[in-house]
């Protein structure tokens, strides 16, 4: 299953999950535009590694799925609060942290760790 074409479906579903969770949590069109770049830009370094290493990109899609799914999982349940913090101009962007930051970090560590284990087997 490492190089299965099913991973392309999982990657597409992961990107849809990203958009379904992340876009409604963004307060402005500028935020939504920046957040919408997440899934395509996540694929760029993986594609570059795939080309350089001569390995099929399909083998790295589990890592892509983990990266793309972990951030939205981090803000599940916090979308309204995140939207409120980001829409407040008095709060600097780099200080707009909350429980979603820890939740996203934990999800990323878990998902990427599992993906790395899966890919390396």
Secondary structure, 3 states (H helix, E strand, C coil): CCCCCHHHHHHHHHHHHHHHHHHHHCCCHHHHHHHHCHHHHHHHHHHHHHHHHCCCHHHHHHHHHHHHHHHHHHHCCCHHHHHHHHHCCCCCHHHCCCHHHHHHHHHHHHHHHHHHHHHHC
